[in-house]
Amino acid sequence: MTSPTHLAVLDDEADITQLLASYLAGQGFRVSQLHTGTALIDLMASDAPALVLLDLGLPGEDGFAIARQLREHWRCGLVIVTGRGDAVDKVVGLEVGADDYVTKPFDLRELVARIKAVLRRLAPPSDAPPARATAAPATMLRFAQWELDTAARRLLDPKGQEVALTTGEFDLLNTLATHPGRVLSRDFLLEHTRGRDGGPFDRTIDVQIGRLRRKIEADPETPQIIKSVRGAGYILVPKVEAA
């Protein structure tokens, strides 16, 4: 029998954590309720959850710093759930590696849908059929001396060293690499990486493109791998070879 997926809810308001824990438990999740960043880090070391719901407004603590620490040391889903709806906060949240950003008040059903979407991007479905012994090797996409392992969800630099990517960064690069030489709109990229449409002021894709460029471009200010097409979107320029 499959164990329920473990989620952690970090919020300084006990009524919020209790509400979320009760509802998410009813959706089949195992939930840990936390109220401080220290408690979350202790949990990550002892019983790491698959996904963290993080409030930014923690008294005496920097929610963004907690998010950075998570991204530096653990691979897990990260959804910021906060009352801070300012566009700058959202951009910073995505910059530090959040997979999604939800503002309070929120609809519980929508939140669950967003959680499940992030979890789907983190790992293959639990009911996926086992691979046959004769299955082909993992698909590797090669471009500009970089290698993207789509099965292991890893990016290797020209020296063969792994470069850490967030879930959103991997999905974005994978989408670009499987459509090389094509200009992909922001709406197309949002739909294929997050399963949703974007509004006219949604900068999610722009933020993640900027982060990817800092990781794979020799000069992020003059990108040669992922280029912008004014008014249209983005394009992966190098030839992509599948192995």
N, C-alpha and C positions, 0 to 999 in steps of 0.2 A: 504494500500500500504506500502511495506516494505521500511524503510528509508535506504539510501545508507550507506555502512560501512564507518566509519570515520577513516582516516589515518592522521598521522602527519609526515611531512618531516622536519627534522632539518639539515640544512647545512648553512655554512656561505656565500656560493656563491649563489646569487640571481638567476643567470641563471640556476643553477642546480635545485633549488626548483621550479622555474617556469616551467622548462621542465618536471619534474616529476609530478607536480600538473596538468599540461595540459594533459599529457598522461594518468595519473591515473583517472582523471575526465572522460576522454573518455572511460575508462573501467568500469565506473559506481560507482566510489568511491567519497566520499566527502573528500577533502584534505585541511589541514591547513599547511601553509608555515611558518616556524620558522627559526630564525637565531642565537638564543642564548639558552643556557641551562635554563636560568631563564624564558624565554618565554615558554619553554616546560613545566616546572614545574607548571607555572601559568595555562597553558591549561589543564594539567592533573587534576588540582583542580576544574576547571570550566566546562570542556567539554572533558572528557578523551577519547582519540581515542582508537580504537580496536587494533591498531598496530602503532608502531613508526619506521620510517626509520631514523637511526641516523648516522651522519658523526662523525668520531673520531677527525678529524683535525680542531677543532674549535679554533680560536685564543684566547689565554688566558684562555681556559677552558680545563678540562680533560674529554674527551669523555667517558673513562672508568668509571670515577666517576659518570657521569650522568647515565650511564647504571646501575651501582650499586644502585643508588637512585631509579630508576624506579623499579628495581626488589624488593627492600625493601618495597616499599609503594604501588605499583599498580600491578594488573594482566593485562598485555596486551602483544601482540606480540611485539617482538623486533628484527629488522633486521638491522645489522650494514652495512652501505653502505659507503665505504671509499676508499681512494687512498692508504691506508697503507696495502700492500699485504704481509708483512713479516709474516712468519709462527708463530713467537712468538706472534705478535699482534692478529692473528686469534685465537690462543689457549687462550690468555687472554680474548678476546672477548667472547668466548664460556664459559670460566670459570666464568665470571661475569653474565652470564645468557642469552646471545643472542640466539635467536632461529635459526638464520642463519647469515652468514657473506658473503657479496658480495663486490668484489673489483672493483674499477673504472679502465678503462672504462667498462661499463656493457651493456648488451643487454636488452632493455626495456621489450621485451616479456619474457625473462627469469626471469627478476626481478618480473614481475607481477605473473608469475607461482610460484615463491618462496613465494611471499606474500600470494597468495591463499592457498598454501600448509600449511603455518603457521596458517592462519585463520581457515582452516578445522580442524586442530589439537586443536585449542582453543575451538571450540564449535561444536555441531552437525549441519548438514546442515540446512539452514533456511527453506527448503522445506520439512523437515522430517515430516511424518504424526504424528499427536498428539497421545500421549499414551492413550490407553483405560483405563477406570476406573478400569477394572479387571486385568490390567497388573501386572506382577510379580514385587516384590520389586527390587530395584536396586541391581545389582550383586556386591557382596563383595568378594574379594579374600583375604584369610587369610594365612599368612606365618610367622613363627617365631614370633608370637604374634603381628605382624603388620597387618594392614587392608588397602587394596587398594579398594576404592570405584570407580568402573569404570564408573558409571553413573554420579556421581558428580565430578569426576576427583579429588579426594582427597586422601591423604595418612594420616592414623592415626597411631600414635606410640602405644606401648604397654599400655600406660596410657590413651589412647583415645584422645590425643591431636593431632591437625592437624599439619603436617609438610609441610611447603610450598615447592612446586615443580614448576620448570619452565615447560613450555609446552614440551620441549624436554626431560626433566627428567621424567615426567609422562609417556610419550609415550614409552620411553626406559624401564622403570620399568614394565609397563603394558605388553609390548612384552615379557620380560623375565618371568613375572608371568603367562602368558598364555601358555608358553612353558617350564614348570618347568622340571628340571632334564635333559634338552637337552642342548648340547653345541651349541650356536648360533654364527655364524661368524660375523665379523664386517660388511661385505657386506650385510648379511641378516638383521642385525639390522638397518643399514642405509636405506635399501629398505623399511622396515616396519615402520620406524619412520619418515623418511624424503622423501621417495619416489624417491630415487636416488641412484646410485652406487657411491662407493668411490674409489679414486685413491690410489696408493700404499703408499702415505704419508699422507692420510687423517686421522687425529687424533680426529675427532669429537666424535666418540663413546668412545674412551679412556678417553677423557676429561670428558664426562658426566658420565661415570662409576665412575671416581674418585670423582666427586661431589656427586653422589648417595651414595657411600660408606661413605663419611663423614657425611651423614645425617642418615644412617640406621645401620651402623656397630658399634659395641661396640669398636672395634679397627680397623680403616680403613686400617692400615698397615698389618693386618692379617685378612682379610675378611673371614667371615663364611657364609654370605648370598649370595653375588655375587662373585664367584670365577673366576679367569682367568685360561684358559687352553692354555698353551703355543703353539703358532702357529695355534690355532684353533678358539679361541674366548672367550665367557663368558657363564657362566651357573648359574642359580638361584638354589641353592642347597636345601633349605628346601622344605618340602612337602607343596603344595598349596591346600587349600580347598575352594570351592565356596559355598557361601550362598546366 
